[in-house]
Amino acid sequence: MKSLRLSFVFLLIFAAVTVSANVAGNDCLLCVETGGKLENISDSPGESFYRLLDSKIEVVKKGEPVKGLEEKGIRKGEVSGESVFKFELNTGNHETIWETTRSGKETVRIGRIEDLAALDRTIDLKNASVRLENSSEHIKFAFTVQPDSVRFFSLKGPDRLVFDFIGLKGKMASSQGVRFANHPSGFRVVIERDVPQYFNLQHDKSFKLNMTGEKVFASFKQIKDVPIRVAEKPAEKPAENVPEYTPKNKGVEITGLAFVGQDPEILMIKSDSQFDVEKTSKGNVVQFTIPGAYLPEDKEQVIDASSLNGPVSELAIFNDKGSVKIVAKMQSP
């Protein structure tokens, strides 16, 4: 057994590695629903900022997207040194509604406004007083009883901002340019004012629509991912002048591997004989090579470790031309 100091903590047991896939709607903090299909975009905490354009919406979200969304044109970047990602939602001729909960979940729904904004379903309602704070920079609502969720959308001709407080039977003071009414599903407030091009939503003990976001979009800097080989399979055909390995000349068999320890942090490799380890680092990618070694084929694997909330986002272990390679992509350099 050989040990090597390492700058992160991770545990892997070959015989039992289970990585749970992200499921839309399960612990989703930013979801998009189109045509009734709900998709998880991110389970990272952090604000989302929106920019309304013709037939599309631009989104900048703090944190990280879930894996497997490359086809959506997601671009990772940073704003003022903070990790964010940016993408677009094509709305076409459809309308959009935002729904938030106190837990931090934010869902963007795209479809027909008649379907998305209906309040005719009868549910149990809680009596509540609602207080409105309407300024040039934000609209804020406070409640004596919390709603189940808050829906926000806008209307044109004339411009109006609509807020639905689901699960509340509300009352509030009258004010100019503000209308409100109770419905079977909740309390609706309509405010006559211009639809903002930039905004973000905050929902905790209160609900707040901030007319902000210009600086976030203007300062977005895209960061290109460091290319790594974790998704590549070794070529089946041996390279020229490299002998094909057979059970007799494969070399040292790697039988176990674990990233463990708190202080010091150690990479432990188990084998049937002595071996050497070479380590290289580039950006947020750390690669270990064990020359003259091999791994049983059923142990080769690529692991999405982002859901484990550790410093490693992706890990690959595979045979490569008479060596065993371990490639770890870190959450940050």
N, C-alpha and C positions, 0 to 999 in steps of 0.2 A: 504494500500500500504506500502510495506517495501522497503528500499534501502540498498545496500551493496556496499562498495568501491571496485573498480576493477582496474587492472593494464593495461587495454587496452580499445580501443574505437571501438564499433561495434554497428550496428543498425539492429534490426529485428522486423518486424511487421508481426504477424502470418497470417493475411488475405491476404497479398500480398508479397510473397517472390519469387523472380525470379532470378535464377542463370543461366547465359548463359554458355553453354558448349563451350569448345575450339574446333574450327573448323580448320581442316588442311588447311594451306594456308592463314588463316585470322590472321594477326598480328603474324605470325609464324617467329621466329628468328632462329630456327634450324628445318629444315624439311628433311625428307627422302622420296625419290620417288623410288619405285620399281615396275616395270611392269606398269608404268603409274599411279600408285596409290600414291597420295601424303599424307603424314602423319605428323602431327605436333608433334614434340618431345619436344620443349621448346619455350616459349615466354619470357624467361628471357634474359636480355642483358648480355653480357659476352662472352669471347673467347671460341672457341672450339679447342681442340688439338687432333691430329690424329696419330695413330700408324698403319702402314701397315704390315700385317702378311699374311701368306699363306691362301687364301680363306676367309679372314675376315679382318675387320678394327675395331680397338679399338678406342673408343671416350671418352674423358673426357671433359665435358662441364661445364663452370661456371654458377651458378644459379640453378634453380629448373626445373625438368621435368613437363610436364602437367600431369594431373591425368589420371588414367586408362591404364598405360603402364606397369603394373606389369609383364605381360607375356613376356616382352622383356628383363627381367633379369636386369633391371636398379638397380644400387647400388648407394645409396647416400653416400657422404663422404665429406672430406675436404682436401684442399691442402693449407698449410701455413695459417691455420685458416679461409680460405675462403670456402664457401659452393660450392660443385661441385657434379656432378653425372657422373657415368661411365656405358657404355654399349658397346655391340658389334654388328657389322653389318656383316652378312654372305653374302659374294659376290659370292661364288662358282666359276664358270668359267666365270662370267660376269666382265665387266669393270666398273669403277667408275669415275664420273665427279663431281666436286664441282662448284657451281655457286653462286656468291655473288653479292649483291647490296650495294649502299652507305647507304641505310637505315638500314643496319645491318643484313638483311636476308641472311641466308646461307642454301643452299639446296644441299644435297648429292643425286646424281642420280645413280642408279645401273641398268645396262642393257647392250645392245649391243653397242659397241663404234660407229658403223656406224650410229645408230639412235641418240645416245646422242650427238655426236660431229659434226653433219652435219652443214654446213654453206651455203647451196645452196638456202635457202629461201630468196627471194628478199625483202628487207626492205629499208626504207629511211636511208641513212647514213650521218653522220656529219664528215666533214674534221677535222683532229686533228693531232698534232705532239705528238709522244710518246717517252719518254726518259726512257732508261733502266739503272738500277744500279744493277750490277751482282757481288755479293761478296760471300765469302765462307759461310756466315751465313744467307744470305737472297737474294731474288730477288725482286726488287722494280720497279714499273712502275709509271711514272707521266704523266699526260695528259694536253693538252691545252683545250680540251673539254672532258667532262665526258662521258664514255660509259654507255649504258643502264644497262649492267651487265658485269661481268667478269667470264669466265669459265676457270677452270684449270683441267688438267688431265696429266697422264704420259704414256709413251710408252716404251716398252722394245725392245732390239735387234737392234741397241744399245739403251741405256737409253736416253730418251728425255723428257723434260718438255714442255708442250704445254699450251699456254694462248690465249684465244679468247676474244677479246674486242667487244662485241655485240653492233651494232649501230654506229661503227666508220669506217671511211675510213682513215686509218692511214699512217703515214710516220715516219721513224726513221733512225738514223745513223747506218751504217753497223758495225758489230763487229765480231770477230772470234767465230765460233761455234754457231752463231745466224742466223736464217733464218726467213723471214717474208713475208707475202703476203696479199692482200686484197681479200675478198670474198663477195658474195651478202649479207651475214648477218653481216659481220664485218671483223675485222683485226686480223690475226692469227700470233703469234710469237712462234717459236720453238727453244728451247735452248738445246744444246747437253751437258748434265751433268747428274751425277748419280741421280737416284730417291731417295729422302730422306725417311728414315723409319719413322721419326717423323717430323711433321710440323704443323703449324697453319696459318690461312689466316687473313689478316687485310685489310679492304676496307673502306676508307673514301674519302678524296680528291685524294688519290693515292691507288694503290693496292700493297700488300706486301705478299710474301710467305716467312715465317720464318722457317728455318730448325732447329726447336727447339721442345721441349716437353719431352725429356728424364726425366728431373727433375720433371715435373708435374706427369708423370705416376709413377715414383719411390717413390714420397712422398704422393701418394694418400692413405688416410686412410678411410676405410669404417666405416660408422656410422649406427648402427641399429636403426630403427624407434622404438619409445616408443609405446608399444602395448596399444591401446585404444579401447573402446567399441562402438565407434560411428557407426559402421556398423552392430552391433548386434541388433537383435530384441528381446524384452523380451520374455521369454518362454511363450507359450500359456497356458501350464498346470501349475497351481499354485504349488509352491514348497510345500513339506510336512510340515504340521502344519501351513501353511500360508493360511488363509481363502481367498477364491475368492471374489473379490470386486464386488459389485452390485451397481446400481445407488443409493441405500439407504445408503451404507457405504463407498463410494469412498473417502469421506473426502473433503478437501478444493479444489475447482475448480480453476485452474490457467487459467485466461482469457486473459492475455497479458504479454508480455515480451519485454524489450528493453535494449540494452547496449548503453548508451548515455553519453554525457558529455565530456568536455575537461579538466577542472580542478575545482573540483574533478571529476574523472570518476566514473560512478555509474551504477550498475545493478539495474533496476527497474522491479519489478514483480507486476502484478495486479491480485487480486483474489477477491472472494466473501466473505472472512472472514480472520481472523488472521492466520499467519503461521510462521514457523521457517525456517532458511536457514543454511545449513552446507556446508563449502567450504574446499576442499582438493586440493593440487597441487603436481604434480610429473613430473619433467623435464619440457617439454613444454605442458603438459596437465593440464588444470584447470577443476575441476568438482564441480558442485553445486548440492546438494541434498535437496529437499523440502519434508520432511517426512509428511505422512498423507495427501498427496495431489494427485490430478490426473489431467490429461490433456485430453481434448476431442481427440478421436482417430484420427480425421482428422487433428489435429494440430501436431501429432508426425512427425518428419522429420529429415533427415540427409542432410546437406547443404555443398557443396563444395564452400568455400568462397575465394579460392586462387585468383580467377580472379578479386576480388574487390580491390586488392592491399592494403589491410589492414593487421594488425598484426595477424588476425585469418585465418588459412588455412582450417579448417574443424570444423563444429559445428553440434551437435546432441542434440535433445530434445525428450524425450520419457518417458513413464511410466515404472516403475520398482518396482514391489512388494509393492504397496501401497505408492510409492513415485514418485516424478517427478525428473528426472535427466537432467542436462544440462552439456554437456561435450564439452569443447572448446579446440581444438588443435591449439597452437600458431605457427607462422612462426618460432620463435626462443624462447628458454627459457627466 
